[in-house]
Structure formats: C-alpha cells, structure tokens
Amino acid sequence: MTDTTGTSPAALSELARSSVALMLRLQDDSGAFVASPTFSAYAGYCWFRDGAFIADAVSAAGEAESATRFFDWCARVVIDRADQIERIVAAAAAGTPLPDADMLPTRFTMDGGEGDDEWWDFQLDGYGTWMWAAAAHAQRHGLDIRRWARALDLTARYLVSSWRRPCFDWWEEHDERVHVSTLGCIVAGLEAGTDAGVLSERDATLAAVDGIRALMESDGRASGHLTKWIGTAEVDGSLAAIVAPLAVFPAGSPIGSATVDEVLASLEVGGGVYRFRADTYFGGGRWPLLSCFLGLALNARGDRAGALRLLEWSAGTADAAGDLPEQVTDLALDPGREEEWTRRWGPVARPLLWSHAMYVRLAVELGISAGVSA
C-alpha cells in the first residue's frame, strides 16, 4: 500500500471516476452488478445488499440510468418469487414459520436465478437495503417510485413477517443470532417504503418498525452504542452504515454518536477498519468499504477531516490498475489463518465492486467529483 497522507484532490477524484466507470462496465445487461468479476466465490453472482449500495453509489455520482436498471432487476427477482413470499408470510402468520432453506436467498445469478453453488443464504439485510436504496434513488432523481411498488410491497411483507428470525449477517456468519446491522437495514427499508406511500399494510409495517427499534435500543445496545448482535457488547464495522448513509440512528443522536466512537476505538487502525475483533477470514484484515462507511458517519457528524483521512487510506489500497480489494491483510488480526482461505478461494477479491461503491459514495459526500458521463 502507498502512503496516502495528503493525497491530492485530483488523484482522489480520478480514482472516483475510474471506480464509477468500472461499476458501469461490469454491470450486466440484466441490470445486476457482479460482486467481483474474478474472485472464485463471487463471480457470476449479485447480492441485494452489495448491489443496492453499488446502485446507490452510481446514483449519487449521477448515473441514474444504471441505478434504475439495477432496481428494475431487483423488482423482477422479487416478483418472480411472489408465490414463495406469500407462503412465507402465511406460514409466519399461522405460527409455523418455514425453515431457513425455504426463505429467500441472499444472492442471485445475473439472470435472477439462484445458481447451483451452496451458500450461507438466509440473510434479511439485503431486502431492507434495496428498499432504502430504491427510495433514495427515486427521491434523488425525481423518479416515480411506483415503478417498483409491487416488488417493494412484497419485500416489506416478507420483512415484517420475518424480522424476528435469526439469520446470517452481512458476512455470512452466525445464523443463530439476530444481528443489529441486519435489523438496521430492515428498519431503513421499511421506513423508506412507508414514507414513499407504496406499501399496502402501513399499520403492520409501522408496528414492525417500532418493535425493531425498541429491540435495537434495549437488547441491541451496550454502554450506549449499538452491538454486533443481540446479547453481546462487541461491535461490528457494519454498524457504521446504520449511522450513515442509512441514518437509522443519525450521527448526531446519542446512539449514533456512541456507535461511531466505539467503532473508531475498537476497529479502526491507521484509517483501515476491521469487520470485528475476532475475524479470521483471510486472517482478518482491514476493509476499505468499512472505512468508507465510517467516513460517511464521521462526515455526517461534522468531522470532514476524519472522513477524508479514511477516504485517503481507502484510496491507498488500490493497485496500479486502480482496482480496490475486499480487504488488506498487512495488519491482519490472525495472520496464520490467511493461507487456508487463499488455498480455498484464491487471493483476496480484487476488484470488489462494493469497495469501489463505498469509495465513490464517500467521495461524492465530500464534494470530490466522480462523474464520468458527458
């Protein structure tokens, strides 16, 4: 990695522009964004979570058509599973919820299929995130969100029926837990759908939001800050997203501010942010995308210098081609575990589109040009 202290605005802007160009180039004709074109476990798949943040980034950079195509893809994927969602909702209402294997998957092939590879599939966060991102995109560009009304309504009913269930977190881990970042993504999505006026069951949705917020504030909090999951005092780097850009607990709120402080104290080193202290994936390195989430949260509470420092560190993880990685392992938490993952899947994912997305999102927030369209 290069030392990025004092990186010129021109260099930061150039990486932002090339990042947008990369995301546009790797967007499939279907509208889906491949997670990584080369990493063995990610190639050929699009996550609702990653993709929603990627679409939000290109939308913020002015590439409205690209983001709209992604949300069109999300809507098709959801509507194609309308019957499955109705079964899930009905089973939950009857007190006989379906097993995890029958819930919606977290990732899809470019054509909206489910693929043949086994995965840690039951994750709820992406469904809330796409709702939030679609609403933000529509508001940002003055679009009619009713374009996705049926899919958003189906998604909301799925989340309202299922939010209490343990599931895998952002990192495909710990399906026995209820994860606070997941709850935050669900709240962001349900509130966005409610505010947009496209949900058929407004009262039930608002009741779910109240229940989730109450759980987060009681059992999902320790020493004032949000926690990794219900019942622990530890934090996770993903919690910064609940502060910004999702603003479930805004940066100026006591919970939001305490969460940012704890992520900084526990997980940030030299500008890079770890996922969590017990991480062993590829040895447990620092993730540029998490640095950018934390940067968004810092900027939201008025610390532009702190946000810029994290953006500069993230820029310094790019290789000569301008490709950003999933993580860097120079200061890994458990370096002895890196080799086993390299043997399993090859080197760390590079480029990871989600890393480029969060870099762009923070750059735009800081007023650094990222536009590529004429």
QUIGIPE-V361319 format. One record per backbone hydrogen bond with DSSP energy under -0.5 kcal/mol. NH is the residue of the N-H (numbers start at 1). CO is the residue of the C=O. Records with the same first field share a line. If there is no record, write none. Layout:
BEGIN
NH = CO / CO
END
This chain:
BEGIN
2 = 316
4 = 2
7 = 4
12 = 8
13 = 9
14 = 10
15 = 11
16 = 12
17 = 13
18 = 14
19 = 15
20 = 16
21 = 17
22 = 18
23 = 19
24 = 20
25 = 21
26 = 22
27 = 23 / 24
28 = 32
31 = 28
34 = 26 / 32
35 = 42 / 45
40 = 345
42 = 39
43 = 39
45 = 42
46 = 108
48 = 106
51 = 47
52 = 48
53 = 49
54 = 50
55 = 51
56 = 52
57 = 53
58 = 54
59 = 55
60 = 56
61 = 57
62 = 59
63 = 58
64 = 62
67 = 63
68 = 64
69 = 65
70 = 66
71 = 67
72 = 68
73 = 69
74 = 70
75 = 71
76 = 72
77 = 73
78 = 74
79 = 75
80 = 76
81 = 77 / 78
82 = 79
85 = 81
86 = 82
87 = 83
88 = 84
89 = 85
90 = 86
91 = 87
92 = 88
93 = 89
94 = 90
95 = 92
96 = 91
102 = 99
103 = 100
108 = 46
109 = 113
110 = 44
112 = 109
121 = 119
123 = 121
127 = 124
128 = 124
129 = 125
130 = 126
131 = 127
132 = 128
133 = 129
134 = 130
135 = 131
136 = 132
137 = 133
138 = 134
139 = 135
140 = 136
141 = 137
142 = 138 / 139
143 = 138
145 = 143
147 = 144
148 = 145
149 = 146
152 = 148
153 = 149
154 = 150
155 = 151
156 = 152
157 = 153
158 = 154
159 = 155
160 = 156
161 = 157
162 = 158 / 159
163 = 159
165 = 162
167 = 177
168 = 122
169 = 173
172 = 169
177 = 174
179 = 177
180 = 228
181 = 228
183 = 179
184 = 180
185 = 181
186 = 182
187 = 183
188 = 184
189 = 185
190 = 186
191 = 187
192 = 188
193 = 189
194 = 190
195 = 191
196 = 192
197 = 193 / 194
198 = 193
205 = 201
206 = 202
207 = 203
208 = 204
209 = 205
210 = 206
211 = 207
212 = 208
213 = 209
214 = 210
215 = 211
216 = 212
217 = 213
218 = 214
219 = 215
220 = 215
221 = 218
222 = 225
225 = 222
227 = 220
228 = 234
230 = 178
231 = 219
232 = 229
237 = 275
239 = 236
240 = 237
241 = 238
242 = 238 / 239
243 = 239 / 240
244 = 240
246 = 241
248 = 242
249 = 242
250 = 247
253 = 250
257 = 253
258 = 254
259 = 255
260 = 256
261 = 257
262 = 258
263 = 259
264 = 260
265 = 261
266 = 262
267 = 263
268 = 263 / 264
269 = 267 / 272
272 = 269
273 = 287
274 = 267
275 = 285
279 = 276
283 = 280
284 = 281
285 = 281
286 = 328
287 = 273
288 = 286
291 = 287
292 = 288
293 = 289
294 = 290
295 = 291
296 = 292
297 = 293
298 = 294
299 = 295
300 = 296
301 = 297 / 298
302 = 299
303 = 298
304 = 302
307 = 303
308 = 304
309 = 305
310 = 306
311 = 307
312 = 308
313 = 309
314 = 310
315 = 311
316 = 312
317 = 314
318 = 315
319 = 323
322 = 319
326 = 349
328 = 286
332 = 329
333 = 284
334 = 283
335 = 332
337 = 334
338 = 335
341 = 337
342 = 338
343 = 339
344 = 340
345 = 341
346 = 342
351 = 324
352 = 324
353 = 35 / 351
355 = 352
356 = 352
357 = 353
358 = 354
359 = 355
360 = 356
361 = 357
362 = 358
363 = 359
364 = 360
365 = 361
366 = 362
367 = 364
368 = 363
369 = 367
END
